[in-house]
Amino acid sequence: MPKQQRFLTFSEAAATLGVSEPALLRRVRAGHLQTYVDPTDYRVRLVDAAELEAFMVPRPLRRDGQEVAMVNAS
């Protein structure tokens, strides 16, 4: 049976990351995270919990401070 997606509200996602909602919005606008519209209330933004967890994984940096491109091993 396929695993059901779990979504967090925008404020729950911000609290999970430990950032403010405007800081989370900057990450969304930068393309780091995607938001979804709540089907029961179009004003509510949702964030996929699995996508948020993947975003929270530490990423290695090169010596010049640039992020190393991650290669998917699958």
CHARMM-style PDB file with segment names, atoms N, HN, CA, C and O in Angstrom:
ATOM      1  N   MET     1       0.841  -1.168   0.000  1.00  0.00      PROA
ATOM      2  CA  MET     1       0.000   0.000   0.000  1.00  0.00      PROA
ATOM      3  C   MET     1       0.896   1.245   0.000  1.00  0.00      PROA
ATOM      4  O   MET     1       1.834   1.322   0.794  1.00  0.00      PROA
ATOM      5  N   PRO     2       0.622   2.226  -0.883  1.00  0.00      PROA
ATOM      6  CA  PRO     2       1.460   3.425  -0.934  1.00  0.00      PROA
ATOM      7  C   PRO     2       1.340   4.244   0.360  1.00  0.00      PROA
ATOM      8  O   PRO     2       0.280   4.324   0.980  1.00  0.00      PROA
ATOM      9  N   LYS     3       2.455   4.836   0.731  1.00  0.00      PROA
ATOM     10  HN  LYS     3       3.317   4.771   0.227  1.00  0.00      PROA
ATOM     11  CA  LYS     3       2.478   5.661   1.935  1.00  0.00      PROA
ATOM     12  C   LYS     3       1.781   6.993   1.653  1.00  0.00      PROA
ATOM     13  O   LYS     3       2.030   7.624   0.626  1.00  0.00      PROA
ATOM     14  N   GLN     4       0.910   7.412   2.567  1.00  0.00      PROA
ATOM     15  HN  GLN     4       0.708   6.899   3.401  1.00  0.00      PROA
ATOM     16  CA  GLN     4       0.170   8.657   2.396  1.00  0.00      PROA
ATOM     17  C   GLN     4       1.075   9.854   2.712  1.00  0.00      PROA
ATOM     18  O   GLN     4       1.822   9.840   3.690  1.00  0.00      PROA
ATOM     19  N   GLN     5       0.995  10.887   1.867  1.00  0.00      PROA
ATOM     20  HN  GLN     5       0.388  10.899   1.073  1.00  0.00      PROA
ATOM     21  CA  GLN     5       1.779  12.093   2.105  1.00  0.00      PROA
ATOM     22  C   GLN     5       1.267  12.803   3.342  1.00  0.00      PROA
ATOM     23  O   GLN     5       0.064  12.830   3.600  1.00  0.00      PROA
ATOM     24  N   ARG     6       2.187  13.379   4.111  1.00  0.00      PROA
ATOM     25  HN  ARG     6       3.164  13.357   3.902  1.00  0.00      PROA
ATOM     26  CA  ARG     6       1.831  14.145   5.290  1.00  0.00      PROA
ATOM     27  C   ARG     6       2.228  15.595   5.029  1.00  0.00      PROA
ATOM     28  O   ARG     6       3.345  15.872   4.593  1.00  0.00      PROA
ATOM     29  N   PHE     7       1.320  16.503   5.296  1.00  0.00      PROA
ATOM     30  HN  PHE     7       0.412  16.278   5.650  1.00  0.00      PROA
ATOM     31  CA  PHE     7       1.570  17.916   5.065  1.00  0.00      PROA
ATOM     32  C   PHE     7       1.537  18.677   6.381  1.00  0.00      PROA
ATOM     33  O   PHE     7       0.808  18.327   7.309  1.00  0.00      PROA
ATOM     34  N   LEU     8       2.345  19.725   6.435  1.00  0.00      PROA
ATOM     35  HN  LEU     8       2.937  20.009   5.681  1.00  0.00      PROA
ATOM     36  CA  LEU     8       2.370  20.638   7.575  1.00  0.00      PROA
ATOM     37  C   LEU     8       1.874  21.996   7.110  1.00  0.00      PROA
ATOM     38  O   LEU     8       2.079  22.378   5.958  1.00  0.00      PROA
ATOM     39  N   THR     9       1.222  22.722   8.005  1.00  0.00      PROA
ATOM     40  HN  THR     9       1.056  22.412   8.940  1.00  0.00      PROA
ATOM     41  CA  THR     9       0.857  24.089   7.657  1.00  0.00      PROA
ATOM     42  C   THR     9       2.139  24.903   7.584  1.00  0.00      PROA
ATOM     43  O   THR     9       3.192  24.468   8.050  1.00  0.00      PROA
ATOM     44  N   PHE    10       2.041  26.073   7.000  1.00  0.00      PROA
ATOM     45  HN  PHE    10       1.185  26.426   6.621  1.00  0.00      PROA
ATOM     46  CA  PHE    10       3.201  26.938   6.840  1.00  0.00      PROA
ATOM     47  C   PHE    10       3.816  27.267   8.201  1.00  0.00      PROA
ATOM     48  O   PHE    10       5.038  27.249   8.353  1.00  0.00      PROA
ATOM     49  N   SER    11       2.970  27.568   9.189  1.00  0.00      PROA
ATOM     50  HN  SER    11       1.978  27.582   9.065  1.00  0.00      PROA
ATOM     51  CA  SER    11       3.490  27.905  10.518  1.00  0.00      PROA
ATOM     52  C   SER    11       4.111  26.685  11.200  1.00  0.00      PROA
ATOM     53  O   SER    11       5.115  26.828  11.899  1.00  0.00      PROA
ATOM     54  N   GLU    12       3.543  25.492  11.016  1.00  0.00      PROA
ATOM     55  HN  GLU    12       2.728  25.377  10.448  1.00  0.00      PROA
ATOM     56  CA  GLU    12       4.137  24.276  11.572  1.00  0.00      PROA
ATOM     57  C   GLU    12       5.491  23.998  10.934  1.00  0.00      PROA
ATOM     58  O   GLU    12       6.435  23.606  11.620  1.00  0.00      PROA
ATOM     59  N   ALA    13       5.589  24.202   9.617  1.00  0.00      PROA
ATOM     60  HN  ALA    13       4.823  24.521   9.060  1.00  0.00      PROA
ATOM     61  CA  ALA    13       6.855  23.982   8.910  1.00  0.00      PROA
ATOM     62  C   ALA    13       7.922  24.959   9.400  1.00  0.00      PROA
ATOM     63  O   ALA    13       9.074  24.573   9.596  1.00  0.00      PROA
ATOM     64  N   ALA    14       7.544  26.210   9.597  1.00  0.00      PROA
ATOM     65  HN  ALA    14       6.608  26.524   9.438  1.00  0.00      PROA
ATOM     66  CA  ALA    14       8.496  27.210  10.101  1.00  0.00      PROA
ATOM     67  C   ALA    14       8.984  26.822  11.495  1.00  0.00      PROA
ATOM     68  O   ALA    14      10.173  26.930  11.794  1.00  0.00      PROA
ATOM     69  N   ALA    15       8.062  26.370  12.344  1.00  0.00      PROA
ATOM     70  HN  ALA    15       7.096  26.282  12.101  1.00  0.00      PROA
ATOM     71  CA  ALA    15       8.435  25.960  13.696  1.00  0.00      PROA
ATOM     72  C   ALA    15       9.346  24.733  13.662  1.00  0.00      PROA
ATOM     73  O   ALA    15      10.275  24.632  14.463  1.00  0.00      PROA
ATOM     74  N   THR    16       9.088  23.804  12.747  1.00  0.00      PROA
ATOM     75  HN  THR    16       8.333  23.886  12.097  1.00  0.00      PROA
ATOM     76  CA  THR    16       9.924  22.612  12.613  1.00  0.00      PROA
ATOM     77  C   THR    16      11.348  22.989  12.231  1.00  0.00      PROA
ATOM     78  O   THR    16      12.309  22.415  12.744  1.00  0.00      PROA
ATOM     79  N   LEU    17      11.480  23.961  11.322  1.00  0.00      PROA
ATOM     80  HN  LEU    17      10.700  24.427  10.906  1.00  0.00      PROA
ATOM     81  CA  LEU    17      12.808  24.423  10.914  1.00  0.00      PROA
ATOM     82  C   LEU    17      13.455  25.334  11.953  1.00  0.00      PROA
ATOM     83  O   LEU    17      14.670  25.532  11.953  1.00  0.00      PROA
ATOM     84  N   GLY    18      12.625  25.884  12.840  1.00  0.00      PROA
ATOM     85  HN  GLY    18      11.638  25.723  12.841  1.00  0.00      PROA
ATOM     86  CA  GLY    18      13.147  26.818  13.837  1.00  0.00      PROA
ATOM     87  C   GLY    18      13.394  28.194  13.252  1.00  0.00      PROA
ATOM     88  O   GLY    18      14.293  28.910  13.693  1.00  0.00      PROA
ATOM     89  N   VAL    19      12.589  28.568  12.250  1.00  0.00      PROA
ATOM     90  HN  VAL    19      11.858  27.986  11.892  1.00  0.00      PROA
ATOM     91  CA  VAL    19      12.716  29.876  11.617  1.00  0.00      PROA
ATOM     92  C   VAL    19      11.362  30.582  11.643  1.00  0.00      PROA
ATOM     93  O   VAL    19      10.338  29.975  11.955  1.00  0.00      PROA
ATOM     94  N   SER    20      11.375  31.860  11.314  1.00  0.00      PROA
ATOM     95  HN  SER    20      12.207  32.353  11.060  1.00  0.00      PROA
ATOM     96  CA  SER    20      10.124  32.613  11.235  1.00  0.00      PROA
ATOM     97  C   SER    20       9.419  32.291   9.921  1.00  0.00      PROA
ATOM     98  O   SER    20      10.023  31.736   9.003  1.00  0.00      PROA
ATOM     99  N   GLU    21       8.140  32.640   9.838  1.00  0.00      PROA
ATOM    100  HN  GLU    21       7.649  33.091  10.584  1.00  0.00      PROA
ATOM    101  CA  GLU    21       7.400  32.427   8.599  1.00  0.00      PROA
ATOM    102  C   GLU    21       7.985  33.235   7.438  1.00  0.00      PROA
ATOM    103  O   GLU    21       8.056  32.713   6.326  1.00  0.00      PROA
ATOM    104  N   PRO    22       8.412  34.506   7.653  1.00  0.00      PROA
ATOM    105  CA  PRO    22       9.054  35.230   6.545  1.00  0.00      PROA
ATOM    106  C   PRO    22      10.350  34.558   6.075  1.00  0.00      PROA
ATOM    107  O   PRO    22      10.656  34.578   4.883  1.00  0.00      PROA
ATOM    108  N   ALA    23      11.106  33.968   6.993  1.00  0.00      PROA
ATOM    109  HN  ALA    23      10.857  33.952   7.962  1.00  0.00      PROA
ATOM    110  CA  ALA    23      12.335  33.267   6.612  1.00  0.00      PROA
ATOM    111  C   ALA    23      12.002  32.022   5.789  1.00  0.00      PROA
ATOM    112  O   ALA    23      12.699  31.706   4.825  1.00  0.00      PROA
ATOM    113  N   LEU    24      10.936  31.318   6.171  1.00  0.00      PROA
ATOM    114  HN  LEU    24      10.370  31.575   6.954  1.00  0.00      PROA
ATOM    115  CA  LEU    24      10.508  30.155   5.404  1.00  0.00      PROA
ATOM    116  C   LEU    24      10.020  30.583   4.024  1.00  0.00      PROA
ATOM    117  O   LEU    24      10.286  29.908   3.030  1.00  0.00      PROA
ATOM    118  N   LEU    25       9.312  31.697   3.966  1.00  0.00      PROA
ATOM    119  HN  LEU    25       9.095  32.245   4.773  1.00  0.00      PROA
ATOM    120  CA  LEU    25       8.828  32.208   2.681  1.00  0.00      PROA
ATOM    121  C   LEU    25       9.994  32.527   1.750  1.00  0.00      PROA
ATOM    122  O   LEU    25       9.901  32.293   0.545  1.00  0.00      PROA
ATOM    123  N   ARG    26      11.096  33.060   2.294  1.00  0.00      PROA
ATOM    124  HN  ARG    26      11.172  33.250   3.273  1.00  0.00      PROA
ATOM    125  CA  ARG    26      12.279  33.326   1.468  1.00  0.00      PROA
ATOM    126  C   ARG    26      12.834  32.036   0.869  1.00  0.00      PROA
ATOM    127  O   ARG    26      13.268  32.021  -0.283  1.00  0.00      PROA
ATOM    128  N   ARG    27      12.819  30.969   1.638  1.00  0.00      PROA
ATOM    129  HN  ARG    27      12.467  30.981   2.573  1.00  0.00      PROA
ATOM    130  CA  ARG    27      13.301  29.678   1.126  1.00  0.00      PROA
ATOM    131  C   ARG    27      12.377  29.136   0.041  1.00  0.00      PROA
ATOM    132  O   ARG    27      12.838  28.520  -0.920  1.00  0.00      PROA
ATOM    133  N   VAL    28      11.081  29.363   0.193  1.00  0.00      PROA
ATOM    134  HN  VAL    28      10.706  29.864   0.973  1.00  0.00      PROA
ATOM    135  CA  VAL    28      10.116  28.942  -0.825  1.00  0.00      PROA
ATOM    136  C   VAL    28      10.341  29.735  -2.106  1.00  0.00      PROA
ATOM    137  O   VAL    28      10.389  29.164  -3.195  1.00  0.00      PROA
ATOM    138  N   ARG    29      10.477  31.055  -1.975  1.00  0.00      PROA
ATOM    139  HN  ARG    29      10.438  31.519  -1.090  1.00  0.00      PROA
ATOM    140  CA  ARG    29      10.683  31.913  -3.149  1.00  0.00      PROA
ATOM    141  C   ARG    29      12.001  31.620  -3.851  1.00  0.00      PROA
ATOM    142  O   ARG    29      12.120  31.812  -5.061  1.00  0.00      PROA
ATOM    143  N   ALA    30      12.999  31.153  -3.091  1.00  0.00      PROA
ATOM    144  HN  ALA    30      12.903  30.996  -2.108  1.00  0.00      PROA
ATOM    145  CA  ALA    30      14.295  30.805  -3.675  1.00  0.00      PROA
ATOM    146  C   ALA    30      14.244  29.443  -4.366  1.00  0.00      PROA
ATOM    147  O   ALA    30      15.206  29.048  -5.025  1.00  0.00      PROA
ATOM    148  N   GLY    31      13.139  28.731  -4.222  1.00  0.00      PROA
ATOM    149  HN  GLY    31      12.358  29.052  -3.687  1.00  0.00      PROA
ATOM    150  CA  GLY    31      12.980  27.444  -4.875  1.00  0.00      PROA
ATOM    151  C   GLY    31      13.479  26.256  -4.081  1.00  0.00      PROA
ATOM    152  O   GLY    31      13.580  25.155  -4.623  1.00  0.00      PROA
ATOM    153  N   HSD    32      13.797  26.452  -2.797  1.00  0.00      PROA
ATOM    154  HN  HSD    32      13.716  27.346  -2.357  1.00  0.00      PROA
ATOM    155  CA  HSD    32      14.296  25.360  -1.965  1.00  0.00      PROA
ATOM    156  C   HSD    32      13.177  24.439  -1.501  1.00  0.00      PROA
ATOM    157  O   HSD    32      13.403  23.249  -1.282  1.00  0.00      PROA
ATOM    158  N   LEU    33      11.980  24.974  -1.349  1.00  0.00      PROA
ATOM    159  HN  LEU    33      11.796  25.941  -1.526  1.00  0.00      PROA
ATOM    160  CA  LEU    33      10.813  24.209  -0.914  1.00  0.00      PROA
ATOM    161  C   LEU    33       9.615  24.579  -1.772  1.00  0.00      PROA
ATOM    162  O   LEU    33       9.541  25.678  -2.322  1.00  0.00      PROA
ATOM    163  N   GLN    34       8.691  23.655  -1.876  1.00  0.00      PROA
ATOM    164  HN  GLN    34       8.751  22.762  -1.430  1.00  0.00      PROA
ATOM    165  CA  GLN    34       7.465  23.901  -2.632  1.00  0.00      PROA
ATOM    166  C   GLN    34       6.290  23.936  -1.659  1.00  0.00      PROA
ATOM    167  O   GLN    34       6.263  23.181  -0.687  1.00  0.00      PROA
ATOM    168  N   THR    35       5.328  24.804  -1.917  1.00  0.00      PROA
ATOM    169  HN  THR    35       5.350  25.417  -2.706  1.00  0.00      PROA
ATOM    170  CA  THR    35       4.119  24.838  -1.104  1.00  0.00      PROA
ATOM    171  C   THR    35       2.940  24.346  -1.930  1.00  0.00      PROA
ATOM    172  O   THR    35       2.963  24.364  -3.160  1.00  0.00      PROA
ATOM    173  N   TYR    36       1.930  23.915  -1.228  1.00  0.00      PROA
ATOM    174  HN  TYR    36       1.911  23.900  -0.228  1.00  0.00      PROA
ATOM    175  CA  TYR    36       0.717  23.387  -1.841  1.00  0.00      PROA
ATOM    176  C   TYR    36      -0.482  24.110  -1.237  1.00  0.00      PROA
ATOM    177  O   TYR    36      -0.400  24.650  -0.134  1.00  0.00      PROA
ATOM    178  N   VAL    37      -1.586  24.118  -1.959  1.00  0.00      PROA
ATOM    179  HN  VAL    37      -1.653  23.680  -2.855  1.00  0.00      PROA
ATOM    180  CA  VAL    37      -2.813  24.743  -1.477  1.00  0.00      PROA
ATOM    181  C   VAL    37      -3.638  23.687  -0.761  1.00  0.00      PROA
ATOM    182  O   VAL    37      -3.828  22.585  -1.277  1.00  0.00      PROA
ATOM    183  N   ASP    38      -4.130  24.023   0.431  1.00  0.00      PROA
ATOM    184  HN  ASP    38      -3.976  24.918   0.850  1.00  0.00      PROA
ATOM    185  CA  ASP    38      -5.008  23.137   1.178  1.00  0.00      PROA
ATOM    186  C   ASP    38      -6.317  22.994   0.407  1.00  0.00      PROA
ATOM    187  O   ASP    38      -6.947  24.006   0.100  1.00  0.00      PROA
ATOM    188  N   PRO    39      -6.747  21.782   0.085  1.00  0.00      PROA
ATOM    189  CA  PRO    39      -7.972  21.620  -0.692  1.00  0.00      PROA
ATOM    190  C   PRO    39      -9.230  22.080   0.042  1.00  0.00      PROA
ATOM    191  O   PRO    39     -10.256  22.334  -0.589  1.00  0.00      PROA
ATOM    192  N   THR    40      -9.159  22.187   1.367  1.00  0.00      PROA
ATOM    193  HN  THR    40      -8.325  21.980   1.880  1.00  0.00      PROA
ATOM    194  CA  THR    40     -10.331  22.633   2.125  1.00  0.00      PROA
ATOM    195  C   THR    40     -10.359  24.135   2.353  1.00  0.00      PROA
ATOM    196  O   THR    40     -11.407  24.692   2.683  1.00  0.00      PROA
ATOM    197  N   ASP    41      -9.208  24.806   2.178  1.00  0.00      PROA
ATOM    198  HN  ASP    41      -8.357  24.354   1.910  1.00  0.00      PROA
ATOM    199  CA  ASP    41      -9.139  26.256   2.377  1.00  0.00      PROA
ATOM    200  C   ASP    41      -8.002  26.798   1.525  1.00  0.00      PROA
ATOM    201  O   ASP    41      -6.833  26.620   1.867  1.00  0.00      PROA
ATOM    202  N   TYR    42      -8.328  27.448   0.433  1.00  0.00      PROA
ATOM    203  HN  TYR    42      -9.277  27.593   0.155  1.00  0.00      PROA
ATOM    204  CA  TYR    42      -7.322  27.905  -0.526  1.00  0.00      PROA
ATOM    205  C   TYR    42      -6.344  28.930   0.064  1.00  0.00      PROA
ATOM    206  O   TYR    42      -5.294  29.179  -0.528  1.00  0.00      PROA
ATOM    207  N   ARG    43      -6.666  29.520   1.205  1.00  0.00      PROA
ATOM    208  HN  ARG    43      -7.519  29.317   1.686  1.00  0.00      PROA
ATOM    209  CA  ARG    43      -5.778  30.513   1.823  1.00  0.00      PROA
ATOM    210  C   ARG    43      -4.637  29.874   2.611  1.00  0.00      PROA
ATOM    211  O   ARG    43      -3.661  30.545   2.946  1.00  0.00      PROA
ATOM    212  N   VAL    44      -4.757  28.590   2.904  1.00  0.00      PROA
ATOM    213  HN  VAL    44      -5.550  28.045   2.631  1.00  0.00      PROA
ATOM    214  CA  VAL    44      -3.768  27.894   3.730  1.00  0.00      PROA
ATOM    215  C   VAL    44      -2.708  27.260   2.837  1.00  0.00      PROA
ATOM    216  O   VAL    44      -3.024  26.530   1.897  1.00  0.00      PROA
ATOM    217  N   ARG    45      -1.443  27.551   3.148  1.00  0.00      PROA
ATOM    218  HN  ARG    45      -1.186  28.143   3.911  1.00  0.00      PROA
ATOM    219  CA  ARG    45      -0.318  26.948   2.426  1.00  0.00      PROA
ATOM    220  C   ARG    45       0.161  25.746   3.210  1.00  0.00      PROA
ATOM    221  O   ARG    45       0.216  25.770   4.440  1.00  0.00      PROA
ATOM    222  N   LEU    46       0.508  24.690   2.483  1.00  0.00      PROA
ATOM    223  HN  LEU    46       0.463  24.670   1.484  1.00  0.00      PROA
ATOM    224  CA  LEU    46       1.003  23.460   3.098  1.00  0.00      PROA
ATOM    225  C   LEU    46       2.388  23.133   2.554  1.00  0.00      PROA
ATOM    226  O   LEU    46       2.734  23.500   1.431  1.00  0.00      PROA
ATOM    227  N   VAL    47       3.174  22.436   3.372  1.00  0.00      PROA
ATOM    228  HN  VAL    47       2.893  22.138   4.284  1.00  0.00      PROA
ATOM    229  CA  VAL    47       4.503  21.984   2.982  1.00  0.00      PROA
ATOM    230  C   VAL    47       4.545  20.479   3.207  1.00  0.00      PROA
ATOM    231  O   VAL    47       4.120  19.991   4.254  1.00  0.00      PROA
ATOM    232  N   ASP    48       5.058  19.744   2.220  1.00  0.00      PROA
ATOM    233  HN  ASP    48       5.403  20.141   1.369  1.00  0.00      PROA
ATOM    234  CA  ASP    48       5.189  18.298   2.331  1.00  0.00      PROA
ATOM    235  C   ASP    48       6.228  17.989   3.417  1.00  0.00      PROA
ATOM    236  O   ASP    48       7.361  18.466   3.349  1.00  0.00      PROA
ATOM    237  N   ALA    49       5.835  17.184   4.423  1.00  0.00      PROA
ATOM    238  HN  ALA    49       4.915  16.796   4.478  1.00  0.00      PROA
ATOM    239  CA  ALA    49       6.726  16.883   5.543  1.00  0.00      PROA
ATOM    240  C   ALA    49       7.990  16.162   5.083  1.00  0.00      PROA
ATOM    241  O   ALA    49       9.073  16.423   5.608  1.00  0.00      PROA
ATOM    242  N   ALA    50       7.867  15.261   4.113  1.00  0.00      PROA
ATOM    243  HN  ALA    50       6.988  15.049   3.687  1.00  0.00      PROA
ATOM    244  CA  ALA    50       9.045  14.531   3.614  1.00  0.00      PROA
ATOM    245  C   ALA    50      10.016  15.482   2.907  1.00  0.00      PROA
ATOM    246  O   ALA    50      11.232  15.347   3.044  1.00  0.00      PROA
ATOM    247  N   GLU    51       9.476  16.439   2.153  1.00  0.00      PROA
ATOM    248  HN  GLU    51       8.488  16.548   2.042  1.00  0.00      PROA
ATOM    249  CA  GLU    51      10.320  17.425   1.468  1.00  0.00      PROA
ATOM    250  C   GLU    51      11.031  18.317   2.486  1.00  0.00      PROA
ATOM    251  O   GLU    51      12.192  18.680   2.300  1.00  0.00      PROA
ATOM    252  N   LEU    52      10.323  18.666   3.562  1.00  0.00      PROA
ATOM    253  HN  LEU    52       9.379  18.371   3.713  1.00  0.00      PROA
ATOM    254  CA  LEU    52      10.913  19.491   4.610  1.00  0.00      PROA
ATOM    255  C   LEU    52      12.042  18.739   5.314  1.00  0.00      PROA
ATOM    256  O   LEU    52      13.090  19.316   5.602  1.00  0.00      PROA
ATOM    257  N   GLU    53      11.827  17.453   5.589  1.00  0.00      PROA
ATOM    258  HN  GLU    53      10.975  16.984   5.355  1.00  0.00      PROA
ATOM    259  CA  GLU    53      12.864  16.647   6.234  1.00  0.00      PROA
ATOM    260  C   GLU    53      14.094  16.536   5.336  1.00  0.00      PROA
ATOM    261  O   GLU    53      15.223  16.605   5.821  1.00  0.00      PROA
ATOM    262  N   ALA    54      13.883  16.365   4.029  1.00  0.00      PROA
ATOM    263  HN  ALA    54      12.966  16.308   3.634  1.00  0.00      PROA
ATOM    264  CA  ALA    54      15.007  16.287   3.095  1.00  0.00      PROA
ATOM    265  C   ALA    54      15.760  17.617   3.042  1.00  0.00      PROA
ATOM    266  O   ALA    54      16.983  17.631   2.905  1.00  0.00      PROA
ATOM    267  N   PHE    55      15.042  18.724   3.148  1.00  0.00      PROA
ATOM    268  HN  PHE    55      14.048  18.713   3.259  1.00  0.00      PROA
ATOM    269  CA  PHE    55      15.660  20.052   3.144  1.00  0.00      PROA
ATOM    270  C   PHE    55      16.532  20.238   4.384  1.00  0.00      PROA
ATOM    271  O   PHE    55      17.541  20.942   4.333  1.00  0.00      PROA
ATOM    272  N   MET    56      16.151  19.617   5.487  1.00  0.00      PROA
ATOM    273  HN  MET    56      15.332  19.045   5.528  1.00  0.00      PROA
ATOM    274  CA  MET    56      16.852  19.793   6.757  1.00  0.00      PROA
ATOM    275  C   MET    56      18.153  18.989   6.844  1.00  0.00      PROA
ATOM    276  O   MET    56      18.920  19.173   7.790  1.00  0.00      PROA
ATOM    277  N   VAL    57      18.417  18.104   5.880  1.00  0.00      PROA
ATOM    278  HN  VAL    57      17.794  17.954   5.112  1.00  0.00      PROA
ATOM    279  CA  VAL    57      19.640  17.293   5.894  1.00  0.00      PROA
ATOM    280  C   VAL    57      20.831  18.204   5.646  1.00  0.00      PROA
ATOM    281  O   VAL    57      20.823  18.973   4.685  1.00  0.00      PROA
ATOM    282  N   PRO    58      21.868  18.135   6.498  1.00  0.00      PROA
ATOM    283  CA  PRO    58      23.050  18.975   6.287  1.00  0.00      PROA
ATOM    284  C   PRO    58      23.706  18.683   4.940  1.00  0.00      PROA
ATOM    285  O   PRO    58      23.782  17.532   4.510  1.00  0.00      PROA
ATOM    286  N   ARG    59      24.176  19.734   4.287  1.00  0.00      PROA
ATOM    287  HN  ARG    59      24.115  20.669   4.636  1.00  0.00      PROA
ATOM    288  CA  ARG    59      24.830  19.601   2.989  1.00  0.00      PROA
ATOM    289  C   ARG    59      26.287  20.041   3.130  1.00  0.00      PROA
ATOM    290  O   ARG    59      26.572  21.056   3.766  1.00  0.00      PROA
ATOM    291  N   PRO    60      27.205  19.279   2.540  1.00  0.00      PROA
ATOM    292  CA  PRO    60      28.615  19.659   2.631  1.00  0.00      PROA
ATOM    293  C   PRO    60      28.916  20.910   1.805  1.00  0.00      PROA
ATOM    294  O   PRO    60      28.280  21.160   0.782  1.00  0.00      PROA
ATOM    295  N   LEU    61      29.884  21.682   2.261  1.00  0.00      PROA
ATOM    296  HN  LEU    61      30.401  21.479   3.092  1.00  0.00      PROA
ATOM    297  CA  LEU    61      30.338  22.871   1.540  1.00  0.00      PROA
ATOM    298  C   LEU    61      31.767  22.659   1.064  1.00  0.00      PROA
ATOM    299  O   LEU    61      32.553  21.968   1.713  1.00  0.00      PROA
ATOM    300  N   ARG    62      32.094  23.260  -0.076  1.00  0.00      PROA
ATOM    301  HN  ARG    62      31.455  23.820  -0.603  1.00  0.00      PROA
ATOM    302  CA  ARG    62      33.478  23.259  -0.548  1.00  0.00      PROA
ATOM    303  C   ARG    62      34.242  24.308   0.260  1.00  0.00      PROA
ATOM    304  O   ARG    62      33.642  25.068   1.020  1.00  0.00      PROA
ATOM    305  N   ARG    63      35.516  24.346   0.098  1.00  0.00      PROA
ATOM    306  HN  ARG    63      36.003  23.728  -0.520  1.00  0.00      PROA
ATOM    307  CA  ARG    63      36.328  25.308   0.842  1.00  0.00      PROA
ATOM    308  C   ARG    63      35.980  26.757   0.520  1.00  0.00      PROA
ATOM    309  O   ARG    63      36.145  27.641   1.361  1.00  0.00      PROA
ATOM    310  N   ASP    64      35.492  27.001  -0.714  1.00  0.00      PROA
ATOM    311  HN  ASP    64      35.358  26.283  -1.397  1.00  0.00      PROA
ATOM    312  CA  ASP    64      35.150  28.374  -1.076  1.00  0.00      PROA
ATOM    313  C   ASP    64      33.747  28.765  -0.606  1.00  0.00      PROA
ATOM    314  O   ASP    64      33.261  29.849  -0.927  1.00  0.00      PROA
ATOM    315  N   GLY    65      33.095  27.872   0.161  1.00  0.00      PROA
ATOM    316  HN  GLY    65      33.490  26.991   0.422  1.00  0.00      PROA
ATOM    317  CA  GLY    65      31.787  28.193   0.721  1.00  0.00      PROA
ATOM    318  C   GLY    65      30.607  27.824  -0.159  1.00  0.00      PROA
ATOM    319  O   GLY    65      29.459  27.999   0.249  1.00  0.00      PROA
ATOM    320  N   GLN    66      30.865  27.313  -1.364  1.00  0.00      PROA
ATOM    321  HN  GLN    66      31.798  27.170  -1.695  1.00  0.00      PROA
ATOM    322  CA  GLN    66      29.787  26.930  -2.250  1.00  0.00      PROA
ATOM    323  C   GLN    66      29.284  25.528  -1.885  1.00  0.00      PROA
ATOM    324  O   GLN    66      30.055  24.662  -1.472  1.00  0.00      PROA
ATOM    325  N   GLU    67      27.985  25.332  -2.047  1.00  0.00      PROA
ATOM    326  HN  GLU    67      27.358  26.035  -2.382  1.00  0.00      PROA
ATOM    327  CA  GLU    67      27.389  24.042  -1.734  1.00  0.00      PROA
ATOM    328  C   GLU    67      27.801  23.007  -2.767  1.00  0.00      PROA
ATOM    329  O   GLU    67      27.838  23.302  -3.962  1.00  0.00      PROA
ATOM    330  N   VAL    68      28.111  21.795  -2.318  1.00  0.00      PROA
ATOM    331  HN  VAL    68      28.081  21.555  -1.347  1.00  0.00      PROA
ATOM    332  CA  VAL    68      28.469  20.699  -3.202  1.00  0.00      PROA
ATOM    333  C   VAL    68      27.187  20.123  -3.788  1.00  0.00      PROA
ATOM    334  O   VAL    68      26.217  19.909  -3.061  1.00  0.00      PROA
ATOM    335  N   ALA    69      27.172  19.871  -5.082  1.00  0.00      PROA
ATOM    336  HN  ALA    69      27.960  20.044  -5.673  1.00  0.00      PROA
ATOM    337  CA  ALA    69      25.989  19.278  -5.728  1.00  0.00      PROA
ATOM    338  C   ALA    69      25.816  17.851  -5.211  1.00  0.00      PROA
ATOM    339  O   ALA    69      26.755  17.056  -5.222  1.00  0.00      PROA
ATOM    340  N   MET    70      24.624  17.548  -4.767  1.00  0.00      PROA
ATOM    341  HN  MET    70      23.861  18.194  -4.758  1.00  0.00      PROA
ATOM    342  CA  MET    70      24.317  16.211  -4.268  1.00  0.00      PROA
ATOM    343  C   MET    70      23.900  15.318  -5.440  1.00  0.00      PROA
ATOM    344  O   MET    70      23.111  15.730  -6.290  1.00  0.00      PROA
ATOM    345  N   VAL    71      24.428  14.110  -5.479  1.00  0.00      PROA
ATOM    346  HN  VAL    71      25.069  13.776  -4.788  1.00  0.00      PROA
ATOM    347  CA  VAL    71      24.111  13.167  -6.541  1.00  0.00      PROA
ATOM    348  C   VAL    71      23.194  12.108  -5.959  1.00  0.00      PROA
ATOM    349  O   VAL    71      23.495  11.524  -4.918  1.00  0.00      PROA
ATOM    350  N   ASN    72      22.080  11.859  -6.625  1.00  0.00      PROA
ATOM    351  HN  ASN    72      21.835  12.333  -7.470  1.00  0.00      PROA
ATOM    352  CA  ASN    72      21.122  10.867  -6.178  1.00  0.00      PROA
ATOM    353  C   ASN    72      21.651   9.491  -6.540  1.00  0.00      PROA
ATOM    354  O   ASN    72      21.919   9.224  -7.712  1.00  0.00      PROA
ATOM    355  N   ALA    73      21.807   8.617  -5.566  1.00  0.00      PROA
ATOM    356  HN  ALA    73      21.589   8.833  -4.614  1.00  0.00      PROA
ATOM    357  CA  ALA    73      22.400   7.296  -5.779  1.00  0.00      PROA
ATOM    358  C   ALA    73      21.382   6.268  -6.278  1.00  0.00      PROA
ATOM    359  O   ALA    73      21.749   5.109  -6.473  1.00  0.00      PROA
ATOM    360  N   SER    74      20.156   6.636  -6.485  1.00  0.00      PROA
ATOM    361  HN  SER    74      19.858   7.577  -6.326  1.00  0.00      PROA
ATOM    362  CA  SER    74      19.156   5.642  -6.906  1.00  0.00      PROA
ATOM    363  C   SER    74      19.113   5.458  -8.387  1.00  0.00      PROA
ATOM    364  OT1 SER    74      18.323   4.657  -8.886  1.00  0.00      PROA
TER     365      SER     74
END
